[in-house]
Amino acid sequence: MGEGTGVPAALGAMLMAMGKIREKGVCPPEGCVNPMEVVELAQTKVSVGGKKGFPIVVEHIDKNGKMEKLDLFN
């Protein structure tokens, strides 16, 4: 559960401390968080199983069912 709940909450807290989240009150993540900032922070500040970087995989599946893994950093 740590990877699903604790790590995202910690990343959010880190972004708040860095001044990247300025909205006040309750709002959905898509309303106040830049997703690429979360991904970049996860890749540089998180380690899982002794490996640096949080394993984030983004896949696109087209209408024909063809799957393509996307590289977010290129």
C-alpha positions as CSV (number, residue, x, y, z in Angstrom):
1,M,0.0,0.0,0.0
2,G,2.9,2.3,0.5
3,E,3.5,2.7,-3.2
4,G,-0.2,3.4,-3.8
5,T,-0.9,5.8,-1.0
6,G,2.1,6.8,1.0
7,V,4.5,7.7,-1.8
8,P,2.0,9.9,-3.7
9,A,1.1,11.7,-0.5
10,A,4.8,12.2,0.3
11,L,5.4,13.6,-3.2
12,G,2.5,16.0,-2.8
13,A,3.9,17.1,0.6
14,M,7.3,17.7,-1.1
15,L,5.8,19.7,-3.9
16,M,3.9,21.8,-1.3
17,A,7.1,22.4,0.6
18,M,8.9,23.4,-2.6
19,G,6.1,26.0,-3.3
20,K,4.9,24.1,-6.4
21,I,1.3,23.8,-5.1
22,R,-0.2,27.1,-4.1
23,E,-3.9,26.4,-4.1
24,K,-5.7,26.4,-0.8
25,G,-8.5,24.1,0.4
26,V,-9.7,20.9,-1.2
27,C,-9.2,20.4,-4.9
28,P,-8.6,17.4,-7.2
29,P,-5.0,16.7,-8.1
30,E,-5.5,17.6,-11.7
31,G,-6.6,21.0,-10.5
32,C,-3.4,21.9,-8.6
33,V,-0.6,19.5,-9.5
34,N,1.6,19.5,-12.6
35,P,1.8,15.7,-13.4
36,M,5.3,16.0,-14.9
37,E,6.6,17.6,-11.7
38,V,5.3,14.6,-9.8
39,V,6.9,12.1,-12.3
40,E,10.3,14.0,-12.2
41,L,10.3,14.1,-8.4
42,A,9.4,10.4,-8.2
43,Q,12.3,9.5,-10.5
44,T,14.9,11.5,-8.5
45,K,13.8,11.3,-4.8
46,V,12.1,7.9,-4.4
47,S,13.7,4.5,-4.2
48,V,11.9,1.2,-4.2
49,G,13.6,-2.1,-3.4
50,G,17.0,-0.4,-3.3
51,K,16.5,1.0,-6.9
52,K,16.4,4.7,-7.4
53,G,13.3,6.0,-9.1
54,F,9.6,5.1,-8.6
55,P,8.5,2.6,-11.3
56,I,6.0,4.6,-13.3
57,V,4.9,3.1,-16.6
58,V,2.6,5.0,-18.9
59,E,0.9,3.1,-21.7
60,H,-1.3,4.1,-24.6
61,I,-3.8,1.6,-26.0
62,D,-5.4,2.6,-29.3
63,K,-8.9,1.7,-30.5
64,N,-7.5,-1.5,-32.1
65,G,-6.0,-2.7,-28.8
66,K,-2.4,-2.0,-29.8
67,M,-0.4,-1.0,-26.7
68,E,2.6,1.4,-26.7
69,K,4.7,2.3,-23.7
70,L,5.4,6.0,-23.6
71,D,8.7,7.5,-22.6
72,L,7.9,10.6,-20.6
73,F,11.3,12.1,-20.7
74,N,12.0,12.2,-24.4
